[in-house]
Amino acid sequence: MESGTIIYFASILVCALAYIAFSIYAFLSKKPINFWAGEKISADSITDVKKYNRANGTMWLVYGICWLIAAIIGLFNIRISVGIVIALCFGIAILVIINHSIKKKYFKHRY
């Protein structure tokens, strides 16, 4: 195995583990988690903090698993893996849409 492949795998794996770690944090958090940096969400503005965090945690877990799959595929075929990683980068827009729907479902006021 080439050293470039190992470095690529390790880099993508770090990203995957970061997203998975954040999902675990979301599942365990008692306070509402934030999607945007600097965003402050009050527990009073959410109908069910546990369900809200679980929905966000699930979103980040699925995203992290996709990165993990891309890392594993990269060990065998780097071109396919790079394509997946590019798609995942553009997939941030999908996360924004999912986050918006989670907020619409769990916020007390119209979001």
VMD Tcl script that draws the C-alpha trace (Angstrom):
set ca {
  {0.00 0.00 0.00}
  {1.34 3.42 -0.95}
  {2.09 6.01 1.70}
  {-0.24 8.51 -0.02}
  {-3.12 6.07 0.33}
  {-2.42 5.65 4.02}
  {-2.23 9.42 4.56}
  {-5.47 9.89 2.61}
  {-7.16 7.16 4.64}
  {-5.97 8.66 7.94}
  {-7.13 12.15 6.94}
  {-10.61 11.03 5.94}
  {-10.81 8.78 9.00}
  {-10.10 11.77 11.27}
  {-12.99 13.64 9.65}
  {-15.29 10.63 10.06}
  {-14.36 10.20 13.70}
  {-14.89 13.90 14.39}
  {-18.45 13.76 13.03}
  {-19.15 10.52 14.89}
  {-17.74 12.01 18.12}
  {-19.97 15.06 17.70}
  {-22.98 12.78 17.21}
  {-22.15 10.99 20.47}
  {-21.86 14.38 22.18}
  {-25.30 15.29 20.79}
  {-26.83 12.05 22.06}
  {-25.41 12.60 25.56}
  {-25.92 16.35 25.88}
  {-28.57 17.65 28.29}
  {-28.52 21.09 26.65}
  {-29.65 21.71 23.06}
  {-26.75 21.38 20.65}
  {-25.98 24.01 18.05}
  {-25.61 23.51 14.33}
  {-23.98 26.86 13.58}
  {-20.90 28.13 15.39}
  {-21.87 30.89 17.79}
  {-25.53 29.91 17.78}
  {-27.12 29.78 21.22}
  {-30.28 27.72 21.56}
  {-32.25 28.00 24.77}
  {-33.79 24.84 26.22}
  {-36.94 26.90 26.75}
  {-37.34 27.36 23.00}
  {-37.46 23.60 22.29}
  {-40.37 21.26 22.97}
  {-38.21 18.20 23.77}
  {-34.45 18.69 24.15}
  {-33.69 14.96 24.28}
  {-35.53 14.25 21.00}
  {-34.05 17.37 19.41}
  {-30.52 16.29 20.32}
  {-31.23 12.72 19.21}
  {-32.38 13.95 15.80}
  {-29.25 16.08 15.44}
  {-27.06 13.23 16.69}
  {-28.57 10.86 14.15}
  {-27.93 13.37 11.37}
  {-24.25 13.73 12.35}
  {-23.84 9.97 12.87}
  {-25.10 9.17 9.38}
  {-22.83 11.87 7.93}
  {-19.86 10.49 9.87}
  {-20.56 6.95 8.72}
  {-20.59 8.18 5.11}
  {-17.12 9.66 5.70}
  {-16.01 6.38 7.25}
  {-17.24 4.48 4.19}
  {-15.35 6.91 1.95}
  {-12.18 6.28 3.99}
  {-12.50 2.51 3.69}
  {-13.23 2.67 -0.03}
  {-10.13 4.87 -0.38}
  {-8.00 1.93 0.68}
  {-9.12 0.07 -2.45}
  {-10.03 2.76 -4.97}
  {-8.97 6.31 -4.25}
  {-10.80 7.82 -7.24}
  {-14.18 6.58 -6.09}
  {-13.41 7.71 -2.55}
  {-12.46 11.21 -3.71}
  {-15.75 11.40 -5.60}
  {-17.63 10.44 -2.45}
  {-15.71 13.01 -0.39}
  {-16.51 15.74 -2.92}
  {-20.19 14.75 -2.79}
  {-20.06 14.82 1.01}
  {-18.62 18.32 0.95}
  {-21.52 19.50 -1.21}
  {-23.78 17.44 1.06}
  {-23.37 20.10 3.74}
  {-26.28 21.83 2.01}
  {-28.40 18.76 2.74}
  {-27.37 18.94 6.40}
  {-28.54 22.55 6.51}
  {-31.93 21.50 5.12}
  {-32.19 18.59 7.59}
  {-31.23 20.88 10.47}
  {-33.90 23.36 9.41}
  {-36.54 20.60 9.39}
  {-35.40 19.42 12.84}
  {-35.78 22.96 14.15}
  {-39.23 23.30 12.58}
  {-40.27 20.10 14.33}
  {-38.88 20.83 17.81}
  {-38.91 24.62 18.23}
  {-41.88 26.07 20.12}
  {-42.07 29.14 17.92}
  {-42.07 29.20 14.15}
  {-38.62 28.74 12.82}
}
mol new
graphics top color blue
foreach p $ca { graphics top sphere $p radius 0.5 }
foreach p [lrange $ca 0 end-1] q [lrange $ca 1 end] { graphics top cylinder $p $q radius 0.2 }
display resetview
